[in-house]
């Protein structure tokens, strides 16, 4: 019995010794290694004497510049080119914390939070979601001069690059100046903007609000589009994803200058001189686009207001009509004398309750031309149009049934633009 007890004691002693041998050395425990990593990251962030240039690409699209300066006492000063107001520096707080991965958290409201603000009046985004952006990020790649992070909630991309003194002094100011220069594109009264680079030409749509650029080009007889986000740079824009077609590769548009006399832009693309000018028709017409739009199974399309004409949004002042909600388009709304007709309906909020009403609309029959246009021929009006609405409805009717018809430009999976084939100076943006 004493022998058995002695053997057991030997086994217990041996196991205890093994456990001690397997214990991590001081500083090697997982939590200790993570804390060491966070400390190293903080040292790197705070040791940059002129701060960090940063580019943020929200998951909802677009690109924004920031300049961050981090301090040891968990304060961060930032400026941004989100708007002229955010070019002024503000101070807030930050934390480094282990979540799923080592993370950088901007934990008090700052310029960065504007893009994530769920109030669409603040963010300019979607109600309840903002611009689908983040303010808590995980580290994904770290080098001495570049830190790459990804948003913990939406997956936004944030890249920090160590700034020089000259960049710290002018980075945001230069980006803001470029944004103001490109705002002159609002002086164009035509829908189509033509980018010409040597013998190559593309239609472009530069969305300065959501900071995306769309290139329209052709492959054979097919019109195609390519859309990517961009950030403003010193005198130009940098594309998030490069565009390549027709033997041309574009990563940026540089040295952009507006000429008020000719109402055009000069610029450089890959070191080659280029221009952006107005155009009256698309560079390439998608012959099937009009039929595809009309045959789309979507129940109906809507527009927040009326036609944009000569650069003036809602030119017929539909939004000024009492309780006006939106303009709606139904393809194949009904049949009259054995002919299918479409309806441009005027939707209003019911003043007596939380519902919509369709008191009247314009009926027209569609036809399709060999060169890719859709033409609406007036059939008549449905319902009773109040006297106070007559002028706005009549002007909308006359525009919609212009006998030159419309090109259909699909801007994304959920929206299209009907663009006047007469001169490209009138269009209606519809979305599902």
C-alpha positions as CSV (number, residue, x, y, z in Angstrom):
1,X,0.0,0.0,0.0
2,X,2.8,2.4,0.9
3,X,4.5,1.5,-2.4
4,X,1.3,2.4,-4.4
5,X,1.0,5.7,-2.5
6,X,4.6,6.5,-3.3
7,X,4.0,5.8,-7.0
8,X,1.0,8.1,-7.0
9,X,2.9,10.8,-5.4
10,X,5.6,10.5,-8.1
11,X,2.9,10.8,-10.8
12,X,1.4,13.9,-9.2
13,X,4.8,15.5,-8.8
14,X,5.7,14.7,-12.4
15,X,2.4,16.2,-13.7
16,X,2.9,19.4,-11.6
17,X,6.4,19.8,-13.0
18,X,5.1,19.4,-16.5
19,X,2.4,22.0,-16.0
20,X,5.0,24.4,-14.7
21,X,7.3,23.7,-17.7
22,X,4.4,24.5,-20.0
23,X,3.5,27.8,-18.5
24,X,4.2,30.8,-20.8
25,X,7.2,32.9,-19.9
26,X,6.5,36.4,-18.6
27,X,5.2,38.6,-21.4
28,X,4.2,35.6,-23.5
29,X,0.6,35.2,-22.4
30,X,-1.9,36.0,-25.2
31,X,-3.3,39.0,-23.4
32,X,0.2,40.2,-22.7
33,X,1.2,39.9,-26.3
34,X,-2.0,41.8,-27.4
35,X,-1.4,44.6,-24.9
36,X,2.2,44.8,-26.1
37,X,0.9,45.1,-29.7
38,X,-1.6,47.8,-28.7
39,X,1.2,49.7,-27.0
40,X,3.4,49.5,-30.1
41,X,0.5,50.7,-32.3
42,X,-0.1,53.7,-30.0
43,X,3.6,54.6,-30.0
44,X,3.5,54.5,-33.8
45,X,0.4,56.6,-34.0
46,X,1.6,59.3,-31.6
47,X,5.2,59.4,-32.8
48,X,4.4,60.8,-36.2
49,X,5.4,64.4,-35.7
50,X,3.1,65.8,-38.4
51,X,0.3,63.3,-38.0
52,X,-1.3,60.9,-40.5
53,X,-3.0,61.5,-43.9
54,X,-6.0,59.3,-44.1
55,X,-8.3,58.1,-46.8
56,X,-11.7,56.6,-45.8
57,X,-13.8,54.6,-48.2
58,X,-17.2,54.0,-46.6
59,X,-19.0,50.7,-47.4
60,X,-21.7,52.9,-49.0
61,X,-19.3,54.3,-51.6
62,X,-17.3,57.5,-52.0
63,X,-13.9,58.5,-50.6
64,X,-12.9,61.1,-48.0
65,X,-9.7,62.6,-46.8
66,X,-8.7,63.2,-43.2
67,X,-5.7,64.4,-41.3
68,X,-5.2,62.9,-37.8
69,X,-2.9,63.8,-35.0
70,X,-2.9,61.4,-32.1
71,X,-1.5,62.2,-28.6
72,X,-0.4,60.1,-25.7
73,X,-3.4,61.2,-23.6
74,X,-5.9,59.5,-25.9
75,X,-6.8,62.7,-27.8
76,X,-7.0,63.0,-31.6
77,X,-7.2,66.2,-33.6
78,X,-8.7,65.8,-37.1
79,X,-9.7,67.8,-40.1
80,X,-11.5,66.5,-43.3
81,X,-12.7,67.4,-46.7
82,X,-16.3,66.1,-46.1
83,X,-17.5,69.7,-46.3
84,X,-15.9,73.2,-46.0
85,X,-16.9,73.2,-42.3
86,X,-14.9,70.0,-41.5
87,X,-11.7,71.5,-43.0
88,X,-11.4,73.2,-39.5
89,X,-9.7,71.0,-37.0
90,X,-11.6,69.5,-34.1
91,X,-10.5,67.5,-31.1
92,X,-12.1,64.3,-29.8
93,X,-10.9,61.1,-28.2
94,X,-9.7,57.7,-29.3
95,X,-8.9,54.3,-27.7
96,X,-6.9,51.2,-28.7
97,X,-8.7,48.1,-27.6
98,X,-8.7,44.4,-28.3
99,X,-12.0,43.3,-29.8
100,X,-12.0,40.5,-32.3
101,X,-8.7,42.0,-33.3
102,X,-6.6,44.9,-32.1
103,X,-8.8,47.9,-32.9
104,X,-8.7,51.7,-33.1
105,X,-11.9,53.3,-31.8
106,X,-12.9,56.9,-32.3
107,X,-15.1,57.0,-29.2
108,X,-16.5,60.5,-29.1
109,X,-18.4,62.3,-31.9
110,X,-16.1,63.8,-34.5
111,X,-15.9,64.6,-38.2
112,X,-15.5,60.9,-38.8
113,X,-18.9,60.2,-37.2
114,X,-20.7,62.5,-39.7
115,X,-20.5,59.8,-42.4
116,X,-21.9,57.2,-40.0
117,X,-24.6,59.4,-38.5
118,X,-28.0,57.7,-39.1
119,X,-29.7,61.1,-39.5
120,X,-29.8,61.6,-43.2
121,X,-29.9,65.3,-42.7
122,X,-26.5,65.1,-41.1
123,X,-24.8,62.4,-43.3
124,X,-26.6,63.0,-46.6
125,X,-27.0,59.2,-46.6
126,X,-29.8,56.7,-46.0
127,X,-32.1,57.2,-43.0
128,X,-31.0,55.0,-40.2
129,X,-27.7,54.0,-41.9
130,X,-26.0,57.2,-43.0
131,X,-23.2,56.5,-45.5
132,X,-22.7,53.0,-44.2
133,X,-19.4,54.1,-42.6
134,X,-17.5,53.1,-39.5
135,X,-15.8,54.8,-36.5
136,X,-14.4,51.6,-35.0
137,X,-11.7,49.9,-37.0
138,X,-9.5,46.8,-36.8
139,X,-5.8,46.8,-37.8
140,X,-5.2,44.6,-40.9
141,X,-1.7,45.6,-42.0
142,X,0.9,47.8,-40.3
143,X,4.2,49.1,-41.8
144,X,6.3,52.0,-40.4
145,X,4.6,54.5,-42.7
146,X,1.3,53.0,-43.7
147,X,-1.5,51.5,-41.5
148,X,-4.5,49.8,-43.1
149,X,-7.7,49.2,-41.1
150,X,-11.1,47.8,-41.8
151,X,-14.4,48.9,-40.2
152,X,-15.7,46.6,-37.5
153,X,-19.4,47.1,-38.4
154,X,-19.7,48.1,-42.0
155,X,-16.4,47.0,-43.5
156,X,-15.2,50.5,-44.5
157,X,-11.6,50.8,-45.5
158,X,-9.3,53.3,-43.7
159,X,-5.7,53.9,-44.8
160,X,-3.3,56.1,-42.7
161,X,-0.1,57.3,-44.3
162,X,2.5,59.2,-42.3
163,X,2.4,62.9,-43.3
164,X,5.2,65.2,-44.1
165,X,5.2,68.8,-42.7
166,X,4.2,70.2,-46.1
167,X,1.3,67.7,-46.4
168,X,0.1,68.4,-42.9
169,X,-0.1,72.1,-43.7
170,X,-1.9,71.7,-47.1
171,X,-3.4,68.2,-47.4
172,X,-7.0,69.0,-46.6
173,X,-6.9,72.6,-48.0
174,X,-5.7,71.2,-51.4
175,X,-8.5,68.5,-51.5
176,X,-11.1,71.1,-50.6
177,X,-9.9,73.5,-53.3
178,X,-10.2,70.7,-55.9
179,X,-13.7,69.9,-54.7
180,X,-14.6,73.6,-55.2
181,X,-13.1,73.6,-58.7
182,X,-15.0,70.5,-59.8
183,X,-18.2,72.0,-58.4
184,X,-18.1,74.2,-61.6
185,X,-19.4,71.1,-63.4
186,X,-22.8,72.2,-62.1
187,X,-22.5,74.9,-64.8
188,X,-23.0,72.3,-67.4
189,X,-26.6,72.3,-68.5
190,X,-26.3,69.1,-70.6
191,X,-26.7,65.7,-69.0
192,X,-23.7,64.2,-70.9
193,X,-20.1,65.1,-70.0
194,X,-17.5,64.0,-72.5
195,X,-13.9,63.1,-71.4
196,X,-11.6,63.2,-74.4
197,X,-8.0,61.9,-74.1
198,X,-6.2,62.1,-77.4
199,X,-8.3,60.0,-79.8
200,X,-10.2,58.2,-77.0
201,X,-13.4,59.6,-75.6
202,X,-15.8,58.5,-72.8
203,X,-18.9,59.8,-71.2
204,X,-18.4,60.4,-67.5
205,X,-20.8,61.1,-64.6
206,X,-19.0,62.7,-61.6
207,X,-21.2,62.5,-58.5
208,X,-19.7,65.1,-56.2
209,X,-22.1,64.3,-53.4
210,X,-21.4,60.6,-53.1
211,X,-17.9,60.9,-54.7
212,X,-18.2,58.3,-57.4
213,X,-17.3,58.5,-61.1
214,X,-19.0,56.5,-63.8
215,X,-17.3,55.9,-67.2
216,X,-19.5,54.9,-70.2
217,X,-17.7,53.1,-73.0
218,X,-18.4,50.6,-75.8
219,X,-17.4,47.1,-76.5
220,X,-18.5,46.4,-80.0
221,X,-22.1,47.5,-80.3
222,X,-22.7,47.2,-76.5
223,X,-22.6,50.3,-74.2
224,X,-21.0,49.5,-70.8
225,X,-20.4,51.4,-67.6
226,X,-17.7,51.3,-64.9
227,X,-18.2,53.0,-61.6
228,X,-15.7,53.6,-58.8
229,X,-15.3,55.8,-55.7
230,X,-12.7,58.6,-55.7
231,X,-11.0,60.9,-53.4
232,X,-10.0,64.5,-54.1
233,X,-6.3,65.1,-54.4
234,X,-4.1,68.2,-54.9
235,X,-5.6,69.4,-58.2
236,X,-7.3,66.2,-59.2
237,X,-9.1,63.0,-58.2
238,X,-7.7,59.5,-57.4
239,X,-9.8,56.5,-58.3
240,X,-10.3,53.8,-55.8
241,X,-10.2,51.2,-58.6
242,X,-8.5,51.8,-62.0
243,X,-10.6,52.1,-65.1
244,X,-9.3,50.4,-68.3
245,X,-11.0,50.3,-71.8
246,X,-10.2,51.0,-75.4
247,X,-6.4,50.8,-74.7
248,X,-6.6,53.5,-72.0
249,X,-5.9,53.0,-68.3
250,X,-7.0,55.6,-65.8
251,X,-6.0,55.7,-62.2
252,X,-6.4,59.5,-61.7
253,X,-7.5,62.7,-63.3
254,X,-4.8,65.3,-62.6
255,X,-4.3,69.1,-62.9
256,X,-8.0,69.8,-63.4
257,X,-8.7,73.4,-64.3
258,X,-12.1,75.0,-65.1
259,X,-12.3,77.5,-68.0
260,X,-15.3,79.8,-67.5
261,X,-15.1,81.2,-71.1
262,X,-15.5,77.9,-72.8
263,X,-17.4,76.3,-69.9
264,X,-15.1,73.3,-70.0
265,X,-12.2,71.6,-68.1
266,X,-8.7,70.9,-69.0
267,X,-6.8,68.2,-67.3
268,X,-4.1,65.5,-67.6
269,X,-4.6,61.8,-67.6
270,X,-1.5,59.6,-67.4
271,X,0.5,62.6,-68.5
272,X,-1.6,63.1,-71.6
273,X,-3.7,66.3,-72.2
274,X,-7.4,65.9,-71.9
275,X,-10.7,67.8,-71.7
276,X,-14.2,67.5,-70.2
277,X,-17.0,69.2,-72.2
278,X,-20.7,69.1,-72.5
279,X,-22.3,66.8,-75.1
280,X,-25.8,66.6,-76.5
281,X,-26.1,62.8,-76.9
282,X,-24.4,59.7,-75.5
283,X,-21.1,58.6,-77.0
284,X,-22.6,55.2,-77.5
285,X,-26.3,54.4,-77.5
286,X,-27.4,51.1,-76.0
287,X,-30.0,50.1,-78.6
288,X,-31.7,47.7,-76.3
289,X,-31.7,49.9,-73.2
290,X,-35.1,51.5,-73.8
291,X,-36.9,48.2,-74.4
292,X,-35.1,46.6,-71.4
293,X,-36.2,49.5,-69.2
294,X,-39.8,49.3,-70.4
295,X,-39.9,45.5,-70.0
296,X,-38.4,45.6,-66.5
297,X,-40.6,43.6,-64.1
298,X,-40.5,46.4,-61.5
299,X,-44.0,47.4,-60.6
300,X,-43.3,51.1,-60.9
301,X,-40.5,53.6,-60.8
302,X,-40.4,56.8,-58.8
303,X,-38.8,60.3,-58.9
304,X,-38.4,62.6,-56.0
305,X,-39.4,65.6,-58.2
306,X,-39.9,66.6,-61.8
307,X,-37.6,67.0,-64.7
308,X,-34.2,68.7,-64.5
309,X,-34.0,71.2,-67.3
310,X,-30.9,73.3,-68.3
311,X,-29.4,72.3,-64.9
312,X,-32.4,73.4,-62.9
313,X,-33.7,70.5,-60.7
314,X,-37.5,70.0,-60.6
315,X,-37.8,72.8,-63.2
316,X,-41.6,72.6,-63.1
317,X,-41.8,73.0,-59.3
318,X,-43.7,69.8,-58.6
319,X,-42.3,69.8,-55.1
320,X,-44.1,73.1,-54.5
321,X,-47.5,71.5,-55.0
322,X,-49.3,71.1,-51.7
323,X,-48.7,67.5,-50.2
324,X,-46.8,66.4,-53.3
325,X,-44.9,63.2,-52.5
326,X,-43.3,61.9,-55.7
327,X,-43.7,61.3,-59.4
328,X,-44.3,57.7,-60.5
329,X,-44.0,55.9,-63.7
330,X,-45.9,52.7,-64.6
331,X,-45.1,50.8,-67.8
332,X,-48.1,49.1,-69.3
333,X,-50.4,50.6,-66.7
334,X,-53.6,49.7,-68.6
335,X,-55.2,49.1,-72.0
336,X,-57.3,51.6,-74.0
337,X,-58.8,50.8,-77.4
338,X,-56.6,47.7,-77.6
339,X,-53.4,49.7,-76.9
340,X,-51.2,49.4,-73.9
341,X,-50.4,52.7,-72.3
342,X,-48.0,54.0,-69.7
343,X,-48.9,56.3,-66.8
344,X,-46.9,59.2,-65.3
345,X,-48.7,59.4,-62.0
346,X,-48.6,62.3,-59.4
347,X,-48.6,60.9,-55.9
348,X,-49.7,63.0,-52.9
349,X,-49.8,62.5,-49.2
350,X,-53.3,62.0,-48.0
351,X,-53.9,65.0,-45.6
352,X,-56.4,63.0,-43.6
353,X,-54.1,60.1,-42.8
354,X,-50.7,58.4,-43.2
355,X,-51.3,57.1,-46.8
356,X,-50.7,58.1,-50.4
357,X,-53.2,58.9,-53.1
358,X,-53.0,59.1,-56.8
359,X,-55.6,61.7,-57.9
360,X,-54.4,62.1,-61.5
361,X,-51.8,61.2,-64.1
362,X,-50.7,61.5,-67.7
363,X,-51.3,58.6,-70.1
364,X,-49.1,58.0,-73.1
365,X,-48.3,55.2,-75.5
366,X,-44.6,54.2,-75.9
367,X,-42.8,53.5,-79.2
368,X,-39.2,52.5,-79.7
369,X,-36.9,53.8,-82.5
370,X,-34.2,51.9,-84.3
371,X,-31.5,54.1,-82.9
372,X,-32.4,53.3,-79.2
373,X,-34.9,56.0,-78.2
374,X,-38.2,55.6,-76.4
375,X,-40.9,58.1,-77.5
376,X,-44.1,58.8,-75.5
377,X,-47.2,59.9,-77.4
378,X,-49.9,61.6,-75.4
379,X,-53.1,59.7,-75.0
380,X,-54.7,61.9,-72.4
381,X,-55.0,62.5,-68.7
382,X,-56.7,60.5,-66.0
383,X,-58.4,62.0,-63.0
384,X,-59.1,65.6,-62.2
385,X,-56.3,68.1,-62.1
386,X,-56.8,71.0,-59.7
387,X,-56.6,74.4,-61.2
388,X,-53.6,75.3,-59.0
389,X,-51.7,72.3,-60.4
390,X,-52.5,72.9,-64.1
391,X,-49.4,74.8,-65.0
392,X,-46.9,72.3,-63.5
393,X,-48.8,69.3,-64.9
394,X,-49.1,70.8,-68.4
395,X,-45.3,71.6,-68.5
396,X,-44.5,68.1,-67.3
397,X,-46.8,66.6,-69.9
398,X,-45.2,68.7,-72.7
399,X,-41.7,67.7,-71.7
400,X,-42.5,64.0,-71.2
401,X,-44.2,63.7,-74.6
402,X,-41.5,65.5,-76.6
403,X,-41.5,63.8,-80.0
404,X,-37.7,63.3,-80.0
405,X,-38.1,61.0,-77.0
406,X,-35.5,59.8,-74.6
407,X,-32.3,57.8,-74.2
408,X,-32.4,55.5,-71.3
409,X,-29.2,55.6,-69.2
410,X,-29.0,53.0,-66.5
411,X,-27.0,54.5,-63.6
412,X,-27.0,51.4,-61.4
413,X,-29.0,48.3,-60.7
414,X,-31.8,50.3,-59.1
415,X,-32.0,53.6,-61.1
416,X,-32.2,54.9,-64.6
417,X,-32.2,58.4,-66.2
418,X,-34.5,59.4,-69.0
419,X,-32.5,61.9,-71.0
420,X,-33.9,64.1,-73.7
421,X,-32.8,63.0,-77.2
422,X,-33.5,66.5,-78.5
423,X,-30.4,68.1,-76.9
424,X,-29.5,66.3,-73.7
425,X,-30.6,69.3,-71.6
426,X,-33.6,67.7,-69.9
427,X,-33.7,64.5,-67.9
428,X,-35.7,62.6,-65.2
429,X,-34.0,60.4,-62.7
430,X,-36.1,57.3,-61.7
431,X,-35.4,54.7,-59.1
432,X,-37.1,51.4,-58.1
